[in-house]
Amino acid sequence: MPGRRPKPNNLKILQGTHRPDRSRVRTSDAPFEAGAPSKPSWLDAEAAAQWDELVRELADESGILSPAHFGIVLVACQYFAQYRRAQQFIEKNGETYETVTESGSRMIREYPQIRQRAEALAGYRKCLNDLGATPTQGPRVQRLPDGNQTELPGIARFLNS
């Protein structure tokens, strides 16, 4: 969606710019509650280990994770597993291989895993930024209130209708 993200109403009130006549109630203003999302059983070993590490750091120690973060944590762990597989291949086989062109000349090419590793690392880094789990994003993220939230606000009404 183009344009700026709308500010939460609470922030507008604190800044003194809130106008009730122009304000609409948004479910996104409802606070999430801290808690750990459930780990899927089908994750591979690398992704499952990363899941445990991320959830320990972000839910247990930092208190910035909620069950609503399931999707982004899942994507981050999948990117991490892709990165590790590509890195292991590169460590075993090197970064380049030799091939022969149609004319018979020798050519050195880069393995596809080089690009896969870079793309997985970029995706993982973006997920960590979205979660507030990088040194630059960490100070900007607030701890969530404690509680036992099991779903996104309002989603149960949508699913049950």
N, C-alpha and C positions, 0 to 999 in steps of 0.2 A: 504494500500500500504506500503510495507516494506521500511525501510531506512529513511533518514532525509527528511524533507520538504525542497524544494528548497527556497533559499533566494530570496526576491524580487530584481529585477534589481536595483531599487533605492538604496537599502541598499548596494549592491555590489559597486555601484558607490561611495557612501559615504566612504566605507571602502577601496577603492582603489583596489579592486579585480575584477572589472568588465572587461570582455574580450568580446568585440563585436563579434569577430569571433566565439565564443562558445555560445553566448547568443541567445536566441530565445525570440520573443515577446510573452508574456503570458497575457491573458485577466485578470488573477488574479492580475496583477500589476495595473490595473485600479482602482482608488480609489472609494469607496462607498461614497454616500452622506448621511448626517444625515437626519433622519426623522423617523416617527413612522409607523410600519406596521399596517394594518387594522385588528381589532379584529373580529374573526369569530362569527357569530350570534349563533352558536350551542353550544358554550362552556357552561358548567354548572356553577352554581353561584360561587363556590369556585375558579374554574379555571379563570372565567371572572374577579373576584376581584383581583386575582394575576396578571392577564394580565395588568389590569389598573395600578397596583402598579409598576410592572416591567417596563412598557413603560414610566410611569411618571419618574421613577428614571433614566432609561438608555437613553431615547430619549430626554426628556425635560430638565432634570437637568444635566446629564453627557455628552450628545451629542455623545454617542458611539453606538447608535442603528440606523439601516437603515431599509428600507422596505425589504431588502434582508435577514434580520434576522427573518423573519416570522416563519419559520419552527422550529428553535431552541427555540424561545420564546413560541411557541405553545406546544412543548414537555415539556419545563420547567413547564408551567402552568398545564399541564395534570399530571405530576409527583407530583406537589404540591397538586393538588386536591386528588390524590390517597393517599398521605401521610396524609392529613387531615381526609379523611374517615376512614383510618385505625386507626389513633390516637383517633378519636371520639369513635370508636368501643371499643378500649382498655380502654378508660376512663370509658365507660359504663359497660363493662363486665369483666374487669381485664385482666391480661396477661395469665392466665392459667385456665384450666377447669379440672374437675374430670371425669374420665371414668372408666369403668370396662372391664378388659381383658376377653378373652375367658375362662380362667381358673377361673375367678371370683375374681381376686385380683384387688385392687384399684390402679389406675394409674393417675398421674397428667401430663397433656400435655399442651403444649404451643399452643395458638390460631394461626392459619395461618396468621392472621393480623399482628403478630409481625414481621414475615419475610417480608410481603408486605410493612410494614412501613419502614423497613430498606432498602429494594430495592428501594422504591420510593424516600427516602431521599438521597440515593447514586446517583440515576439518576438526581434528582433535583440539587444536588451539582455539578455534572459534567456539567450540562447545564449552571449553573451560572459561572463555570470556563470558559467554552467555550465563554460565553458572556462577560467575563472580569468583572463580577459583584461581585467578592469576594475581601476581603481586600488584599489578596496576588496578585491577578491578576489586580486589579484596576490601580496601578501605571504603569503597562506595556502597558496599552491600551491608544491609542491616540484618541482625539476628531476627529470626522469626519467633513469634510467641509460641510457647510450648502448648501442646495439645495433641489430640489423636485424630487429625483430619485424614480421611480416607479417600476423598475425591475432590475434584475441583468444585468451587461454589457454583451452584446452578446447573451443573451437568446432569445431576440425577433427575431433575425435572425434565430436561431435554430427552434423556434416554428412556424415561418411563412414559412419555407421552406418545 
